[in-house]
Amino acid sequence: MLSPHFFSGARSRLPTRQRVRGLARVCDVPYSTLKNTEQRSGQLTVDTIEWICLGLEIPLSVFFTEKGA
């Protein structure tokens, strides 16, 4: 599951739907995957997390790093 702090620095005035669509577009991940995960508090596959990291140009280890660690 995505860490709540993961997107805290990326907050904007855009509605959540537009932020999720933008993330999906940048990361080449289906919007429905992210939307359903968010709505159902589901878990993403490792492959999807890897695509997100590639799209955001961050190492996988950063995705799982606790805030303040």
CYANA upper distance limits for C-alpha pairs under 8 A (distance plus 0.5 A):
  1 MET  CA     37 THR  CA      8.49
  1 MET  CA     41 SER  CA      7.80
  1 MET  CA     42 GLY  CA      6.84
  1 MET  CA     43 GLN  CA      4.92
  1 MET  CA     44 LEU  CA      6.48
  2 LEU  CA      6 PHE  CA      7.41
  2 LEU  CA     43 GLN  CA      8.10
  2 LEU  CA     44 LEU  CA      8.31
  3 SER  CA     64 PHE  CA      8.29
  4 PRO  CA      8 SER  CA      7.77
  5 HIS  CA      9 GLY  CA      8.38
  5 HIS  CA     67 LYS  CA      7.35
  6 PHE  CA     63 PHE  CA      7.67
  7 PHE  CA     11 ARG  CA      7.08
 14 LEU  CA     18 GLN  CA      6.66
 14 LEU  CA     19 ARG  CA      6.88
 15 PRO  CA     19 ARG  CA      7.02
 16 THR  CA     20 VAL  CA      6.62
 17 ARG  CA     21 ARG  CA      6.60
 18 GLN  CA     22 GLY  CA      6.52
 19 ARG  CA     23 LEU  CA      6.69
 20 VAL  CA     24 ALA  CA      6.59
 20 VAL  CA     31 TYR  CA      7.48
 20 VAL  CA     34 LEU  CA      7.40
 20 VAL  CA     35 LYS  CA      7.61
 21 ARG  CA     25 ARG  CA      6.63
 21 ARG  CA     31 TYR  CA      6.26
 22 GLY  CA     26 VAL  CA      6.64
 23 LEU  CA     27 CYS  CA      6.46
 23 LEU  CA     52 ILE  CA      8.33
 24 ALA  CA     28 ASP  CA      6.17
 24 ALA  CA     29 VAL  CA      5.30
 24 ALA  CA     30 PRO  CA      6.35
 24 ALA  CA     31 TYR  CA      5.67
 24 ALA  CA     34 LEU  CA      7.65
 25 ARG  CA     29 VAL  CA      7.19
 25 ARG  CA     30 PRO  CA      8.26
 25 ARG  CA     31 TYR  CA      8.14
 26 VAL  CA     55 GLY  CA      6.01
 26 VAL  CA     56 LEU  CA      7.92
 27 CYS  CA     51 TRP  CA      6.30
 27 CYS  CA     52 ILE  CA      5.51
 27 CYS  CA     53 CYS  CA      8.14
 27 CYS  CA     54 LEU  CA      7.27
 27 CYS  CA     55 GLY  CA      4.47
 27 CYS  CA     56 LEU  CA      7.35
 28 ASP  CA     51 TRP  CA      7.53
 28 ASP  CA     52 ILE  CA      8.36
 28 ASP  CA     55 GLY  CA      7.71
 29 VAL  CA     33 THR  CA      7.66
 29 VAL  CA     34 LEU  CA      8.18
 29 VAL  CA     48 THR  CA      7.50
 29 VAL  CA     51 TRP  CA      7.42
 29 VAL  CA     52 ILE  CA      7.86
 30 PRO  CA     34 LEU  CA      7.45
 31 TYR  CA     35 LYS  CA      6.53
 32 SER  CA     36 ASN  CA      6.31
 33 THR  CA     37 THR  CA      6.62
 34 LEU  CA     38 GLU  CA      6.62
 35 LYS  CA     39 GLN  CA      6.58
 36 ASN  CA     40 ARG  CA      6.39
 36 ASN  CA     41 SER  CA      8.49
 36 ASN  CA     42 GLY  CA      7.90
 37 THR  CA     41 SER  CA      6.02
 37 THR  CA     42 GLY  CA      4.98
 37 THR  CA     43 GLN  CA      6.71
 37 THR  CA     44 LEU  CA      7.39
 38 GLU  CA     42 GLY  CA      7.14
 44 LEU  CA     48 THR  CA      6.62
 44 LEU  CA     49 ILE  CA      7.02
 45 THR  CA     49 ILE  CA      6.86
 46 VAL  CA     50 GLU  CA      6.59
 47 ASP  CA     51 TRP  CA      6.82
 48 THR  CA     52 ILE  CA      6.76
 49 ILE  CA     53 CYS  CA      6.71
 49 ILE  CA     60 LEU  CA      8.25
 50 GLU  CA     54 LEU  CA      6.65
 50 GLU  CA     60 LEU  CA      7.02
 51 TRP  CA     55 GLY  CA      6.60
 52 ILE  CA     56 LEU  CA      6.64
 53 CYS  CA     57 GLU  CA      6.24
 53 CYS  CA     58 ILE  CA      5.64
 53 CYS  CA     59 PRO  CA      6.70
 53 CYS  CA     60 LEU  CA      6.44
 53 CYS  CA     63 PHE  CA      7.67
 54 LEU  CA     58 ILE  CA      6.90
 54 LEU  CA     59 PRO  CA      8.11
 58 ILE  CA     62 VAL  CA      7.05
 58 ILE  CA     63 PHE  CA      8.06
 59 PRO  CA     63 PHE  CA      7.57
 60 LEU  CA     64 PHE  CA      7.45
 61 SER  CA     65 THR  CA      6.75
 65 THR  CA     69 ALA  CA      7.26
